Structures are given as C-alpha cells and as structure tokens.
C-alpha cells in the first residue's frame, strides 16, 4: 500500500529511577537520548547514570494512564527493551505500536487480487464460511495443514493482533508451532503464512498477513563479519516480474549510514542478495575482552539494521526493515611479550600486550616473588601503560639487570645471561575475570672480563698474580685435574695471599706441581701451569704459564718418569775431588762437576737404587759418596787427609701414582706428578747434633696489638706502609727462670737467611731506626695464654717503603739467665754479654742458639688492599 500525506507519531514514556534505600525519582536531564529511524522509536538510557540504581519504564495509555512495561505488554505491542553493545539500555517501539498516537491524512488504493494467488484464495473460501460474525480470526497455513483460531487464542500462543481504521497489525514470535523455515537464496527464513479474516453482514474481509524474517545469513572470517539477506522474498512479493528495488539502506544502532565506505563498511547487492560486511573492530561496534577455558580472547558486537524499499504491481510500496544484533564467536588472542631491552642500559624493558581498554594489570610475580603494583613500584620496578593507535594498549615492565630477583648465569667465555621470570595477573572484561600469563625474557651481555695473569720470578720462587673478581663464582684454578684450593696449595708448599682485588701465588722452585723443562749442571728451567676453568662446566678458558730459569747450587728433582737429578754441593774440609764422587753403583759417575758441585742423573731402576714402602709412599734411595784414597804400602796402615763423605738421596712418590718409564709428558693435565726429594749427609754427626740442640722457639704474627688473634699458616698478611706488623716470639720447653732474648732482627725480601739486601731493626737486643723500617718492643703480661712472660718477646715493626713488595722478618735468639745479669743491664729480658748466654756442649758461645722467621708480609698500597 502507498500512503500519501504526512504522519505524526507520538508515544509517552515515563522512566522512573530507584536508588537503593531511597524512593522513586524522575530521571535527570541527559538521561535519555531519543530518535526516530525507519518508523521506529529509539530511546537510549545513559548507563553511567544508572550505577547503583535500577529503573522501570511506564508507558502512558490515554485511557488508563501509565502502564508498567513488562514482557507480556512488550510482546503484545511490539516493544523491545534491550541493551546496546556498550551496555546502555535501549527501548524500541514501532510507530504502529499499541500506545502510539497517529495523526494521518491518507489516501489508500485497494490492490487488486493477483491472478497468481487466485487459486490460493479460492482454496481458503470454504474456511471463511465459518468465520464468526464481527470478530477477527486468523488462519495459519503450515506444512501440517490449516488452523483457524480466534485472536484471543492467538494471543495465548504468543501472537499479537491489532487493527485500526487503516491498518491491521500481526506480531509473531520466532519459531512458533505455526511457523516454517524455508531457504531463500541460501538463507534460512522463518516464515508465518497467515490470513486475517473479518465478517460483517454481507462483507467478508480477507487480509494477507504473511511475515518472513531471516534467521541466519551470518558468516565470519578472522577479520570480518558478513550479513547476507535475500534481495527478493517470494512470500512478500506476489509478482516477481514487477519487483523494483527503490532503495537499500544500512544503519548501526539508530543511525543511518549514508556513506558506509567512510567507516570501512561494505554494502553490496546483486539480483539475489544484499550483503553487509563489517571489519571486526570497526567503529560503531564494540570489542570486548573475554576469557574462555583460561585463554584470553575478544568478541565483537554490533547492532545493524537493513532497510529495503521496493515496489511491485500488487502492493505498490513495501518498506522491509530488519534489525540484527551480531556477536562474533570467541576469538583467541594470545598476548605477546616483546623484549625491548637495550643491553647497554642493563635494564629489562618488556612490553606485554596488546589488550583492550577493559583489561587492567593487578599484580605481577618476579622470580617466584609476588608483588602488588604498589609493592612493585616500591621495590624499584617501573610499570606503566603505553597506548597504540588502534585503541589497544600494552603494559611495560622495567627491571634492572642487577635486581636480586633476576637470574644470572655465566655463559660462553665472557658473557652473563640475565633471565627475567615474570607472571602477570590481569583483570579482564566487564566480569573482571582474572587471567594469568607467564613470560621468560633473556638477555646476554658481554660484561665479564676474563682475568689475565701476570707472572714473575725471583731467585727461588715463581709468582702468579691475577684478579680475584669472579674467582670461585665463575671460574676456578686447576693444577692439572685438581682444584687449586688452600689445601692443595699448602700440600704443595705454595703461599697464597689475597687482598680485595688480587690473588698472589708464590711457588717455590722445588714445590710440587712444577714442570722442570730443563735441568743441567748450570741451571734449572722450571714451568708452572695453571688452568682457568668454568665452575659449572669445567671448560678451560685459559692457561696461565710461568717459565723461569734458576741458578741453584744444590737440588734434587724426582721426575714422574723415575728419573732422579741431583746437584750435590760438597763442602768439606779439606776439599775433595768432585769428579771422583759416585753413586752406590761405582760406575755411576757425575754427568757434570766443578770444584764444589757434582751433578748426577739416573733412573730409579739403576745405579744401585733401593726401594721401600712407607704408608702410601714409595721411597727410592741412593747415596753419593767419596771414598778416601790410599797410598800403596807394605803392611803399614795408610794415612790420608781426605774426609769420609756420604750423602743420602731420597725420592718420595705417591704409591697410587704410576711412574712413566720413559720421556715424561709436558702436559701437566695428563702427566703424573713429580715426586718430592730430600738429601742429607750421614757423616757429619756434629752438625746433626747442633740441629737438635738449638732452642725450641716459635714465631707468630698477631692481627693487632692485643696479641689475642694470630694469622694462620695459610692466611695472607697484608699491611699498608706505616701499619705495624706485630711479631711474637715464644721460648718453649725451658725453665721459668730462663728469659728469651732477641739478639738481632732484620728484614729481607726473601726467606733465605743470607738474603741481601737486609735492613736491621734490632742489634744486640737494641731497637734501631732505619730509613726503610722502624721497630719497638711491646710489653708482655701474664694472661691465660702467657704463664711466663719471660718466655715471650713482642715487637712492632713498621715499614716506610711505598712500593708493593713482600718482606720477611728474621730474628736470632738466645736464652738468658737473670741470676747472672749484671746490675744496670737490659736483662731481665736482655743479657749483658755473650759470656752469660746459655751454651751447649760443642756449641760456641758466639753461635746462634735459635732462629725464627715470620712472613711473608705483603706491603700493599691503600687502594690495593
């Protein structure tokens, strides 16, 4: 039907708000937005004004006053109360609704009956004979047959029927018993075929009230949604040959979209279909975060409407409007963790996204330690949001490499791998569902300096100096396959000293672990190899090697292959001819010799070498001897001035080690260790007796002037210039009446008794001040440790030297008898003359009665300590 004229439609609504605990109030200004589109009243409520409140809607009936809108009234009158995609309540009502006042000037042409429908109409005539007088009835046609019911019965089935002077209204629910689903151009249509009938006197009014609406036609891709509607619906177009499409318009919510392409919408149609394509996330719709099965994702909602106006020969103008709310399926969106870290800044910068505005970060866990956002900021983490142009956002987390909760691992040669373990806790969507996501971010940076060692030598030792940074944390030192720890250093006779920056290792010439590359009568070339290995993987990073040549007058070297090399110093009176010395096997003569030395080289299986076992050691023994020459004579004994001399040579090997019988390997990691050797004279009994008859004295270095705590034998003694070294000497195993006397004390740079240069600090028991060192005696009092103060002497020694070096303190001591001390002498504590010193048989009074050595003491600069 075509209406000519102007129509004015009015509907009166009352929105009543109820505050919890308060009465009802009228809605405030700005609460309602209204419009009229496609002959539909659209009214939207502002959800922000509904927080903490609920509302009810009343419709004004001019006959009965306000009527509360409920489901029954909405179904009967075609009202819809729903929400838009943003959660705002929306009320829709057709201009043909029950309570709409219409003022209309209409000229209506009654259409003719189509020839195509003549048969259908004629087949319905028998049913019309039973139509009640002056009462509307409905006849439904379905695959199960025809059904004729009254309007009141139809209402009970969920239908709504009404009429005015110019119109008849039929509203039907989807999927009723009288409905049928048919496929039109590939789209399922829910259709109700009905005829509204009215009889009055000789008038029989039959009105076709068939309705047909699409129930699907929605398809999705990863980026778009498409809504498809048939262009021609046969049940609504009687004569398809006369069908003419006048306009096709789309809209979102209550707004007609005049230029869809401006919003990236696509409206297209052909002879059979009308198709609307919307990019997912496009304006007008809403993206909403959601959690399904512990997976984060989004859904997209949009409210579309389609208005199609056409004409045909029977019904002239038809306006067909379909409103469709579309929601996409759940679309998983796995969050991404982007590592924006700049290693040089030593700061993790991690972006976690992309998220919609309805997602918020509520907590994080770093290294298994949970933090609220406030706690994280207080700890030093930096957390903030960064927006993107597409309306999403990411959460930025900044954590220092040096944070204690960052894992650190030494890798490769000089790199540290920093690992940040973080677990995010997010509040997602309107339901504020908690979502958890863990991430692991790694960054490697070359921030470790592999140490370089510096080697040096003096007359009797090799020295290795290297930085202590990373030692035992990243790497260890290995001597062969053995960890070079304090125990091994002490066993091999090394001296280790450390300060805050460096380790100084002193290796004596004949200490264990040395490789003797060349041994001759004139020199010894010794090498010390140590490997720098990773703590975790044992990978060798670097080999440190020191090689030095030494001049040594007397030595014994026991090679791993069983070769023994001896340089013997023969100090006899009168002198002997060193070329005539020999081993037990007289055929074994010296390889080299001069007036004072003889050099022997032999294998443990030759030259009369004997072997025995003691504990876990194998001991090989031989003897260097010189036999007196005799003059030929008859029966008279021969007199000679040559002395009788014998020197015992011993080599000790670990019983569990296997000797390599042949040339020994130069690889310390694979070759057996050198044995340890010693040699001593057998004939000079007086010298042996003197060793046993010397005073039993010990020395120790105190850590401070209290003399309560002392340095152990393996502890490094580090002092700055002018800082005193507190030396204590104790006399043991003597009677309480005997007093210890420090005769002469001096300082050298070597433990050798005869080493030069030397700086005297006491002479004949008196302290002297020099340009390099200064000393003073410290008092001794009775204490739980000191029973006899006369058996103790304490000395504070200060160095005035500025250079970095090691020093040793030597003292020759004697014992005094206070009863023999002359009046006014320095003893009690110091003897008045050498004649009063306690002597021993065979020991001249001017000879030493005791000797002590303390050190080494490392004199270091203040910034090296």
FENDA-V774873 format. One record per helix or strand. SS is the DSSP state (2 for helix, 1 for strand). FROM is the first residue (numbers start at 1). TO is the last residue. Records with the same first field share a line. If there is no record, write none. Layout:
# FENDA-V774873
SS=FROM-TO ; FROM-TO
This chain:
# FENDA-V774873
1=7-10 ; 13-19 ; 24-26 ; 32-37 ; 40-45 ; 53-61 ; 65-68 ; 79-83 ; 89-94 ; 101-104 ; 133-133 ; 137-142 ; 145-150 ; 160-163 ; 168-171 ; 180-184 ; 187-200 ; 203-208 ; 211-214 ; 218-220 ; 224-230 ; 244-252 ; 255-257 ; 266-269 ; 273-279 ; 286-292 ; 295-312 ; 316-327 ; 331-332 ; 336-339 ; 342-342 ; 347-355 ; 359-366 ; 369-372 ; 382-387 ; 393-400 ; 407-411 ; 415-428 ; 433-445 ; 454-457 ; 461-467 ; 471-471 ; 475-479 ; 482-483 ; 495-498 ; 502-508 ; 515-519 ; 524-534 ; 540-550 ; 555-558 ; 563-569 ; 582-582 ; 589-589 ; 592-593 ; 597-603 ; 610-614 ; 617-626 ; 645-654 ; 675-681 ; 697-702 ; 710-710 ; 717-720 ; 725-731 ; 738-748 ; 759-763 ; 766-767 ; 773-778 ; 792-799 ; 805-817 ; 837-837 ; 840-840 ; 843-843 ; 850-860
2=47-50 ; 71-77 ; 115-128 ; 151-156 ; 240-242 ; 260-263 ; 343-345 ; 373-379 ; 486-492 ; 578-580 ; 685-693 ; 789-791 ; 818-820 ; 834-836 ; 862-864
